[in-house]
């Protein structure tokens, strides 16, 4: 809590929902994107319910990453957990990717609050293997994420699409 920003319990509850598959849970209802933000009073990290996505939201969507990155507000920072499906070295994998969205057009104060709070948030989200720092539209490209997942030599598909 070096930044003084608390982490709302609902963030951890939603993290557990995206992380663990539960028996009997309908696959379409599983979280695919958990978006979080700092509250308006800058006192806690909360779930951004309006921008969270479930697997059913991706049905018939040709470009999954484009849908995900379209949820990132142009001038506001966000944290996200993305349940990424990709093929690497011949096997299909699913891993959680922590996304730190800190656009160049965001206020310096908000960028500093987000940066200072990131380590504490990551401690509440154990087992997240990859982090994708996104600062502008160039960083939103699939090739940037592929590099984080192991590079083009290892990753052959991302969300069912060849890379």
C-alpha positions in Angstrom: 0.0 0.0 0.0 2.9 2.3 -0.7 0.6 4.6 -2.8 -2.1 4.6 -0.2 -4.6 3.1 -2.6 -6.5 0.2 -1.2 -7.6 -2.8 -3.3 -11.3 -3.5 -3.1 -12.3 -7.1 -2.1 -14.4 -7.4 -5.2 -11.2 -7.2 -7.3 -9.9 -10.4 -5.6 -13.2 -12.1 -6.0 -13.3 -11.4 -9.7 -9.7 -12.5 -10.0 -10.6 -15.8 -8.5 -13.5 -16.1 -11.0 -11.2 -15.5 -14.0 -8.4 -17.7 -12.7 -10.3 -20.9 -11.7 -12.6 -23.0 -13.8 -15.5 -24.2 -11.7 -17.3 -27.5 -12.4 -20.7 -26.9 -13.8 -19.9 -23.3 -14.8 -21.1 -22.5 -18.3 -18.1 -21.7 -20.5 -19.7 -18.7 -22.2 -20.2 -17.0 -18.8 -16.6 -17.2 -17.8 -14.7 -13.9 -17.6 -12.3 -13.2 -20.5 -11.4 -9.6 -19.5 -11.4 -8.2 -16.0 -10.9 -4.5 -16.1 -10.0 -2.5 -13.0 -9.6 1.2 -12.3 -8.7 3.6 -9.5 -11.9 5.1 -8.0 -12.6 8.8 -8.6 -11.4 9.7 -5.1 -8.1 7.9 -5.8 -8.6 5.8 -2.7 -9.1 2.3 -4.0 -8.8 0.0 -7.0 -12.2 -1.2 -8.1 -13.7 -3.4 -10.8 -14.7 -1.5 -13.9 -17.9 -3.5 -14.5 -18.9 -1.6 -17.6 -15.8 -2.8 -19.4 -15.4 -6.4 -18.2 -16.1 -9.0 -20.9 -17.2 -12.6 -20.8 -16.4 -15.3 -23.3 -19.9 -14.9 -24.8 -19.0 -11.3 -25.7 -16.4 -12.7 -28.2 -18.7 -15.0 -30.2 -18.4 -14.2 -33.9 -15.7 -11.5 -33.2 -13.0 -11.9 -35.7 -10.4 -9.8 -33.8 -10.4 -10.6 -30.1 -7.5 -8.2 -29.3 -9.2 -5.3 -31.2 -12.3 -5.8 -29.0 -10.2 -5.9 -25.8 -8.1 -2.8 -26.7 -11.2 -0.9 -27.8 -12.4 -1.1 -24.1 -9.4 0.9 -23.0 -10.4 4.6 -22.6 -8.2 7.0 -24.6 -7.3 9.3 -21.7 -7.7 7.2 -18.6 -5.4 4.5 -17.1 -6.6 1.0 -16.4 -5.5 -2.3 -15.1 -6.8 -5.5 -16.8 -6.5 -9.2 -16.5 -7.0 -11.0 -19.8 -7.5 -14.7 -20.1 -5.4 -15.3 -23.2 -5.6 -18.4 -25.4 -2.6 -19.1 -27.6 -0.7 -22.0 -29.2 2.9 -22.3 -28.3 5.3 -25.1 -29.5 2.3 -27.2 -30.6 0.2 -27.0 -27.5 -2.8 -24.9 -26.7 -2.3 -22.7 -23.6 -4.4 -20.4 -21.5 -2.6 -17.8 -19.3 -3.6 -14.7 -17.5 -2.0 -11.5 -18.8 -1.8 -8.5 -16.6 -2.3 -5.4 -18.8 -1.2 -1.9 -17.5 -2.8 0.7 -19.7 -1.2 4.1 -19.1 -2.0 6.3 -22.2 0.3 9.2 -23.0 -2.7 11.5 -22.9 -3.6 10.6 -19.3 -2.9 13.1 -16.5 0.5 12.8 -14.9 -1.1 12.5 -11.4 -3.2 9.5 -12.5 -0.3 7.8 -14.2 1.8 8.1 -11.1 -1.1 6.7 -8.9 -1.5 3.8 -11.2 2.3 3.1 -11.4 2.7 3.4 -7.6 -0.3 1.0 -7.0 0.6 -1.7 -9.5 3.0 -3.7 -7.3 0.4 -4.0 -4.5 -2.3 -5.0 -7.0 0.0 -7.6 -8.5 0.6 -9.1 -5.0 -3.1 -9.7 -4.8 -3.1 -11.5 -8.1 -0.7 -14.4 -7.7 0.1 -16.7 -10.6 -0.2 -14.2 -13.3 2.7 -15.1 -15.7 2.8 -12.2 -18.2 2.5 -8.5 -18.1 1.8 -6.3 -21.1 2.5 -2.6 -20.7 0.4 -0.5 -23.1 1.0 3.2 -23.5 -0.2 4.1 -27.0 -1.8 2.6 -30.1 1.4 1.1 -31.3 1.6 -1.0 -28.1 -1.9 -2.4 -28.8 -0.7 -4.5 -31.7 -0.9 -8.3 -31.4 2.9 -8.5 -32.1 3.6 -6.7 -28.8 1.6 -9.3 -26.9 3.1 -12.2 -28.8 6.6 -11.0 -27.8 5.5 -11.1 -24.1 4.1 -14.6 -24.6 7.4 -15.9 -26.0 7.9 -14.4 -29.4 7.0 -15.4 -32.9 9.4 -18.4 -32.8 7.3 -20.0 -30.0 3.8 -18.6 -30.4 2.0 -19.7 -33.6 -1.6 -18.6 -32.9 -3.3 -16.0 -30.7 -7.0 -16.5 -30.0 -7.2 -19.0 -32.8 -5.6 -16.6 -35.4 -2.2 -17.2 -36.9 0.5 -14.7 -35.8 
